Amino acid sequence: MVQLGTEVYQTMLFSSGNASPGPTQTSHTSPESAASFRARVRAIQDAGCIVWLDVRTWSGERVLRPEDLGLRKSQIPELYSLGRKLLVPKETIRRFHTLADRAREVLREYGFPFRRDYFVPVTVLDLVRRSLDEVIAEFNREVDRFLEWYRAVWQEMEPRYREAAHLAYSLSHSDEPEEQFVERFLARVRAAYPPADAVRARFSMSYAFGWPSVPDLSETLPPGVAAELAQIAREQLRRDVEVFLDQAAQELRARVAETCEHVANLIREKQVVRQQTLESLRRMVDEFKALNFVDDQEVASRLAGLETYLSNSARDLNRRPEALASLRHALDAAAQTAREGDVSRVTGWLKRRIIID
């Protein structure tokens, strides 16, 4: 179990980039099976799970006090900023932040925000796992390359610190000989560099699949207090899940409405419908099928009506004005349903299947 603040996550899988599916992990289900969820989902946990992503990187900095250099605060050299000393160039650390953003983008693309994390439908869970494993593997390779460079980093950084030391001396108005000041300056900076093994321990990227549950405080608090707190946590979690379900359904519908309205407007303005435009419609339909864990049959039926037109080429459609007009009507109908439909009718069945441990 993973303790996250006041929440407890019952973990299904931990991964460091090379984990294999565990016995409790749900395998990838084809997008076409998304609409059959209602028959198979006994509780919301069967529809998907929360993915917790944990990324840790070394800042490459160390707090530096002005008096450590024999300077006043107003005399800090340009190499230093806001009381922090750069031990390595910022660009060497920025690569790890880029990879962390890639991992979060996977969750944004295939998941829905839930509290601080993301809910991922079971239909794309294996795809998300494999995508995150790829990013983690690249992250670890980048760490290895960084450490190989870091072991010789002082040779690269020392000239920059020596220049800064001379500047610090000129600002200090010290009576100490300049070279002695510089050498003491460099010795203090060099001592600030942690060993390579310690640096390696500060880099990690991992994830866990699970579902939040109410913490058991009966062993640390009086029974009455523990039961009351558990009930408060249970009610809050239920409210959060109910709000999340409506928001997720709305987000799914918003993606549909945005794409349909865009293409309908192109046709309405008598612009040429390109093959790329039809491909964007196909992707939207496929993504909706894969992510439709709420079993939104109203929008699904509208999109099913679009697929007849998507089997044609853009050239064929542009040659047939009546087909384009019919496609526009279908797009308008899908967009209207997505914009104006009552999501509470869509999510009600899942709300009745909220089970909180």
N, C-alpha and C positions, 0 to 999 in steps of 0.2 A: 504494500500500500504506500502511496506517495502523499506525504503531508504537504498541503499547499495552503498556507494561511489557516483559516478555520475550516477548510474543506478537506475531505479525505477522498482520494481517488482510488477506486478499486482497479488496479492496473491489469490490463490484459496482455500488454507486450511492452518491453523496453527494447530499444534498438540503438546501437552505436555505429550503424552503417553496414553491419554484416550479419545481423540477426536473421534467423529463419523463422517462418511462421510457427507460433506456439500452438498447442492443442486447443486453446480457447479463442484463437484468432479466427475471425470470420473471413472466408476467402472471397475473392472478387466475384461479384455477381454481374452478369451482363446487363447493360442499360435497359434492354427490353423487358427485364423482369421487374423493373421498378414498380410498375403499376399493380403487381400482384402482392405488394407489401401487406395490404390490409388483411389478407388471409393468413399471412405468416407471422405478423408482428403481434406477439402476446403482450409486450411492454415496449415503451419507447426505446429501451436499450437495444432491442432487436433491430431498430431502424437505423442505427448508427451509434457512434460514440464520440466522446470528447478526445481530441488530440492535444496533448500538452507538449509544447516544444520548448526545450531548455538549451539556450546558447550562452556560452561564457567565453569571453575573450580577454586577453591581457590589454590593458590600456597603453602600455609602452611608456608610461609616465611615472613620476614619483614626486610626492609633495616635497617642496623645497622651501625652507624658511630663509628670508633675506640674511639673517644673522649667520646662517651657515656659511655664507660667502663673505662675511664681513661688510655687508652693504646695507644701506637703508632701503625701505620698500620702494622708494622713488628711483632707486638706482639699479633695478633689476635689468640685466641685459636682454636684448631682443630674443635670444634663444629660449627664454623662459616666459611663461604666460600664466597669470593668475595663481602664482605659487606652485606651479607644477613644472617639473623638469622633463623634457622630452629625452627619453633614453634611446629611442629608435625613431626614424623618420615616420611621420604620420601615414604616409602612403603604404608602408609595410603592414600596418594594422588595418587599413581601410579595406583591404581585400577580404578580410574575414567578415566585416560588416556587410559587404556585398553578398557573400555567400549566405549569411544569415537572412538577408532580405529575400534571396531566392527561395529559401525554405519557407519563409512566411508567405511568399507569393503562392506557393503550392497550396497552402491552407486557405488562402483567400480565394483562390480559383475554384477549389473543390469543396470548400467548407463554408460554414455559416458561423458568424461570431456568437459565442456563448460565454458570458462573463469575460474572463481575461483570455480565453482560449478559443478553440474552434470545434464545432460539431461537424463530423464528416459522415455522410450517408454510407451505409454498408456497401452500396453498389460501387462506390469508388474507393473504398477503404484500402484495398490491395494496391490500387494505382497510386494512392497517396503514399503508402508505405514504401513502394519501390522508388518513387520520385524523391522522397526524403532520404532514403538510403543512398541514392546517387549523390545528392548534395553533401551528405555527411562524409562519404568517401572522398569527395573532392576537398572538403574542409580539412580532413585529416592529412591528405597529401600536401595541402598548402601549409599545414602546421609543420610537417616534416621538412619542407623546403625552407620555411622560415627559420627553424632551429639550426639547420645546416648553415644558413647565413649568420644567424645570431651568434654562433660560437666564435665568429671572427668580427663581430660588430664593432668592438672597441677600436680596431684598426681603422675602420671607416669613420667612426664618430669622433675619434680623438682630435683630429685637426679642427673640427668645428668647435669642440669644447675648448681647445687651446686658444682659438680666436676669441671665444667668449670670455675666457679667463683674462686675457690681456685687456679686453674692454672693461671687465669688472675691476681690474686693477686701476685703470685710468679713472674710474668713477669713485673708487674707494678712498683716494687721497691717503693711502696707507704709507707709513714710513718703512715698511718691510721691503726688502729687495724684490723687484718685480718677478724674477725667475722663481724665487722661493714661494711667493704668493701664488704663482701660476701652478707650480708643482703640487702645492697643498690643495689648491682648487681641483686639479685633475684627480688627485688621490681620493678626495671626497666623492667626486662624481663616479669614479671607477668602482668604488665600494658600493655604490647604489645599484649596480647591475646584478640582478639575481642570477644564480646558476641556471644553466640551460634546463636541467631537470625540473627545477622549480617553475620555470616559465612554461614548460610543456604542460604541467598540471593545471595551468590557468586557462587552457584552451579546451573546450569541449562543446559538442553538439549532440543532442540526443532527443528522443521523443518517447512518449508513452500513450497508449490507447487505454481509455478507461471511462468511468462514469462517476460523477460525484455522489457521495453518500454522506449521511449524517455521522459525525464523530461520536464515538462512545466515550463519555466522560465519567461513567459510573465508578471507575476505579480511583479517580482523583477528586471527585466532588461528592457531596451528600446526595443520596438517591433522588430526593425531591428536586434539588437544583439541577442535577444532571438531566433528569427527565424533562424539566421545563425548558432548559436550553436546547435539548434535542428536538423538542416539539417546535420551538421557534425556528431552528435551523431547517427542519423538515418543511414547515409552512413557507419559509422564504425560498427554499429550493423549488418547491412546487410552483410558486408564483413566477420565479425566474424562468422555469421551463415553459410555462404557459405563455409568457410574454415572448420568449424565444421562438416558440412554434409559430406564432402569428407573424413575427418579424421575418422568419425564414421563408414562410409562404409568400409574404409580400415581396421579399427580395427576388424569389424565383419568378413571380409574376412581373415584377418591374423589368427584369432582364428580357422577358418575352415581349412586353409592351414596347420597350425601347426599340428593339430590333424590328418588330412588325411595323411600328409607326414610321420608322426611318425608310423602310422599303416602300410602304404605301405612299408616302409623300413623294418619293422618286417617281413612282408611276403616275401619281396625281399631277405632278409638274411636267409630265410627258418626257422625262429623261430616259435615256437608254438604260435598260436593265442589263447589267453586265454579269458574266458568269461568276465573278467574284462576289457579287451581291447575292446570288442564289446560294453560293457556298456558305456565306455568312448565315443565311437562313437555315441551311441544313445543320450547321454547327450549333446554332441556337436550339433547334429541335432536339438534336442528339444530347446536348448538355442538359436540357430540361428533363429528358427521359432518365438520364443517369442520376440527376440530383433530386428528382421528384420523390423524396422520401415521405412527403406528406400525402402522397397519392391524390394529387389535385386533378381529379378527373374532368372538371369543367374546362380547364385550360388544355389538358391533354387531348380532349376530343376536338377542340378547335385546331390544335396543331396537327392532328391526324388529317384534318381536311386540307391542310396546306401541302401535305406530302405528295398529293396527286400532281400539283403544279411543279414541285421540286424535282420530279422525275424527268421533266423537260429540260432542254438546253436553253440558255438565254437567247440564242439566235432564234429558236423556234417560237419562244414567247413573244419576242419583239416583232415577229412577222404576223402575229395574231392579236390585234387590238382587243378582241372580245375576251381572249384568254387573260391578257393583262388586266382588263377591267374586273374579271372574275377573281383573279388573284388579289387585286386590291381590296375587293369586298371581303375576301376571306381574311386578309391581314387586318383590316379594320375591325372585323368581328372578333378576332383573336385578341387584338389590343384592347378593345372595349371590355371584353370579359376579364382580361388581366387587370385592367385599371379599376373596374367598377365592381367586380365580384366581392362577395363577403367571405373573407378568409376564415372567419370563425366557423363557417360551415365545412370548410376544408379540414381544419385542424381539430375539430371537435372529437373525432374518433381517437386521435392520438392523445389528446388531453385526458381522455377517460382511461388511458392505458399508462399513465404516469405512475411508476412504482418507485418509491424512494426507500432505500434500505435504512 
